[in-house]
Amino acid sequence: MSKTDSQVAVAIQQQHSARVMVVDDDPIFRSVTRKFLEAIGHQVVEAGDGLEALKMLGEVQPDLVLCDLAMPLLTGMEFTEEVRVEYPSLPVIVISATGDMGDVAKALRMGVKDFLTKPLSDYRYLAEAIDVVIEENSSVGEQSDFVSRWFHLEDGEPGGSDEEKELHWHLEYLQQNPNAARELLTALLPEKDSALGAWRSSYRLLQSANSLPLVFDYTWLMSGQLAFYLVDADSAEDGGVASTLLVRTLFDDYVRRLQHNSVDLKGLARDIEKGMTCANGTGPVNALFGSIDLNDGSLSILPAGLNCRWENGQAHFNVAGGKKLGENCLGNFMTKDLALNDAGKLTLSQVGTSSFSWDIRLV
C-alpha cells in the first residue's frame, strides 16, 4: 500500500470492525485490499478462488465476503449462489471489472449487498460500503426504520455521501447510457414460470426495444402469500432507472424482514416513497403493488399510477392507477379481497410500449 493509501486509511473513522473474507484470484489485489482493510480495523482472511473460499467458510465464519466474479474453478457467480444456499445471512459485496449489465443484474438477484467496479479509484468507497452492510446486518431484527438506517437519516434529514444515497450503483452511468440501463433492468426480470406446491405462476411480457422496460418481480412467501410489484421505468420524466432500482432494493428487504407476517402494501409503499425523498436521482414513476393470499384465495392491489385488470374466470375488475409512486400513492384506493378461485389473470397494456399478462392457477 502506498503512503497516500495509508494516509487515506488513517483518515477514515472506522465505525464497525468485522472479519472480512477477500475472494479473488489476483494476489496483488488481495494484498492491497487486505492492507487497507486491516489499517482501518478489520480482520481479513484471503481465498484465491471460490472453491477454496467455500471450504474455509465454516471454519473462518466471516461477517462479510468481498468477491470477484471472474475466477477459476468456481466463478464468483457460482460461489455467490452457493453462499446464498448454505449461508443465507452472510452478506456478499461483489468487486469486479465486468461491464456486463447482465452479470450485474444476476449478482443483484442473488442478493449481493453491493456491486463495485475494478479498479477501485478510491478505497474509501469500499470502506463505506462495508460499513453500511455491517451496520444493516447487525440491525436485523431491531425495530428501527430500515429506510432511515439505509440512508443514514437523522431527524428526517438526508445524510451521508451522494454515493450512499444512490444505493452505491453507478446511476449516472446508467442515466447517460440508456442501452445499458435497459439491459440491466430487463435482466432483473424473474423466470417466466415458477411454482409453490400446487400453485403455478406464468407471465408474458412484450415491450418496445426503444424505451426503458416495464419491470416485474414477485416472490413466494412461507406464509402462503405471494407478493409482487410492477414498475414502468419509462414513465418517469427523470430518474426512472434510479426509482426502479430503489423499488427493487426496498421490496427485497421488506420481504426478507417479513418472515411469517402478512404483507402490508401501504407500509411497503410508504417505505419506498420515503426512500425516494432521500435518494438522489429518483423521480415519480408509475407502479403497482400487490399480494395474493393462497390460503384464502384472495388478491389485494395498491395502484401507484398503473392501470390494471384482474380476471378470475367468473368476473373481471378494472383497477385505476391513481397517483404515481412518489406523489403520495398512499391516497389511492386500495382494492382488497378480489377472488382468485382456481385461477386468475392480471393484465395491463400501454399502447405502443408494453403488454403484460400474468397467470396464477391451481393444478
C-alpha positions, 0 to 999 in steps of 0.5 A, spaced: 500 500 500 502 506 498 503 512 503 497 516 500 493 509 501 495 509 508 494 516 509 487 515 506 486 509 511 488 513 517 483 518 515 477 514 515 473 513 522 472 506 522 465 505 525 464 497 525 470 492 525 468 485 522 472 479 519 472 480 512 473 474 507 477 477 500 475 472 494 479 473 488 484 470 484 489 476 483 494 476 489 496 483 488 489 485 489 488 481 495 494 484 498 492 491 497 485 490 499 487 486 505 492 492 507 487 497 507 482 493 510 486 491 516 489 499 517 482 501 518 480 495 523 478 489 520 480 482 520 481 479 513 482 472 511 484 471 503 481 465 498 484 465 491 478 462 488 471 460 490 472 453 491 477 454 496 473 460 499 467 455 500 471 450 504 474 455 509 467 458 510 465 454 516 471 454 519 473 462 518 465 464 519 466 471 516 461 477 517 462 479 510 465 476 503 468 481 498 468 477 491 470 477 484 466 474 479 471 472 474 475 466 477 477 459 476 474 453 478 468 456 481 466 463 478 464 468 483 457 467 480 457 460 482 460 461 489 455 467 490 449 462 489 452 457 493 453 462 499 446 464 498 444 456 499 448 454 505 449 461 508 443 465 507 445 471 512 452 472 510 452 478 506 456 478 499 459 485 496 461 483 489 468 487 486 469 486 479 471 489 472 465 486 468 461 491 464 456 486 463 449 489 465 447 482 465 452 479 470 450 485 474 443 484 474 444 476 476 449 478 482 443 483 484 438 477 484 442 473 488 442 478 493 449 481 493 449 487 498 453 491 493 456 491 486 463 495 485 467 496 479 475 494 478 479 498 479 477 501 485 479 509 484 478 510 491 478 505 497 474 509 501 468 507 497 469 500 499 470 502 506 463 505 506 460 500 503 462 495 508 460 499 513 453 500 511 452 492 510 455 491 517 451 496 520 444 493 516 446 486 518 447 487 525 440 491 525 436 485 523 431 484 527 431 491 531 425 495 530 428 501 527 426 504 520 430 500 515 429 506 510 432 511 515 438 506 517 439 505 509 440 512 508 443 514 514 437 519 516 437 523 522 431 527 524 428 526 517 434 529 514 438 526 508 445 524 510 451 521 508 455 521 501 451 522 494 454 515 493 450 512 499 444 515 497 444 512 490 444 505 493 452 505 491 450 503 483 453 507 478 446 511 476 449 516 472 452 511 468 446 508 467 442 515 466 447 517 460 447 510 457 440 508 456 442 501 452 445 499 458 440 501 463 435 497 459 439 491 459 440 491 466 433 492 468 430 487 463 435 482 466 432 483 473 426 480 470 424 473 474 423 466 470 417 466 466 414 460 470 415 458 477 411 454 482 409 453 490 406 446 491 400 446 487 400 453 485 403 455 478 405 462 476 406 464 468 407 471 465 408 474 458 411 480 457 412 484 450 415 491 450 418 496 445 426 495 444 426 503 444 424 505 451 426 503 458 422 496 460 416 495 464 419 491 470 416 485 474 418 481 480 414 477 485 416 472 490 413 466 494 412 467 501 412 461 507 406 464 509 402 462 503 402 469 500 405 471 494 407 478 493 409 482 487 410 489 484 410 492 477 414 498 475 414 502 468 421 505 468 419 509 462 414 513 465 418 517 469 420 524 466 427 523 470 430 518 474 426 512 472 432 507 472 434 510 479 426 509 482 426 502 479 432 500 482 430 503 489 423 499 488 427 493 487 432 494 493 426 496 498 421 490 496 427 485 497 428 487 504 421 488 506 420 481 504 426 478 507 424 482 514 417 479 513 418 472 515 411 469 517 407 476 517 402 478 512 404 483 507 402 490 508 402 494 501 401 501 504 407 500 509 411 497 503 409 503 499 410 508 504 417 505 505 419 506 498 416 513 497 420 515 503 426 512 500 425 516 494 425 523 498 432 521 500 435 518 494 438 522 489 436 521 482 429 518 483 423 521 480 415 519 480 414 513 476 408 509 475 407 502 479 403 497 482 403 493 488 400 487 490 399 480 494 395 474 493 393 470 499 393 462 497 390 460 503 384 464 502 384 465 495 384 472 495 388 478 491 389 485 494 392 491 489 395 498 491 395 502 484 401 507 484 399 510 477 398 503 473 392 501 470 390 494 471 385 488 470 384 482 474 380 476 471 378 470 475 374 466 470 367 468 473 368 476 473 373 481 471 375 488 475 378 494 472 383 497 477 385 505 476 392 507 477 391 513 481 397 517 483 404 515 481 409 512 486 412 518 489 406 523 489 403 520 495 400 513 492 398 512 499 391 516 497 389 511 492 384 506 493 386 500 495 382 494 492 382 488 497 379 481 497 378 480 489 377 472 488 382 468 485 378 461 485 382 456 481 385 461 477 386 468 475 389 473 470 392 480 471 393 484 465 395 491 463 397 494 456 400 501 454 399 502 447 405 502 443 410 500 449 408 494 453 403 488 454 403 484 460 399 478 462 400 474 468 397 467 470 396 464 477 392 457 477 391 451 481 393 444 478 
